[in-house]
Amino acid sequence: MDEFYNILKEGKSRATYNKASKYISAILKLNNGSSLVEKILIDLKNSDYQKCSALFDEINKAIKN
């Protein structure tokens, strides 16, 4: 999970969000992955990223795949 947040520190761009969302796909494969992703989403919604629709778009794409 830390790597996900480290990637977000690279900047606010669709490319960065896409790169970070690949970690969401990997996290989902873990035994408790869906609960970890839910925690990440809650954290993001309560952070400076709450209005970054591009980030949530990329995460949703990762979740659906």
C-alpha positions, 0 to 999 in steps of 0.5 A, spaced: 500 500 500 505 504 501 508 504 494 501 506 491 501 512 496 508 513 493 506 513 486 501 519 487 506 523 490 509 524 483 504 529 481 497 529 479 496 527 472 492 521 469 499 517 467 501 517 475 494 515 476 494 510 471 501 507 474 498 507 481 491 504 479 496 498 477 497 497 484 490 497 486 489 491 481 495 487 485 492 489 492 485 486 490 489 479 488 491 479 496 487 475 501 484 481 504 485 485 498 478 488 497 478 490 504 484 494 503 482 497 497 476 499 500 480 502 506 484 506 500 478 509 497 476 511 504 483 515 505 483 518 498 475 521 499 478 524 505 484 527 503 486 532 498 485 527 492 477 527 493 476 532 487 481 528 483 476 524 478 481 522 474 484 518 479 477 515 481 476 513 474 483 510 473 482 506 480 475 504 478 478 501 471 483 497 475 477 494 480 473 492 474 479 488 470 
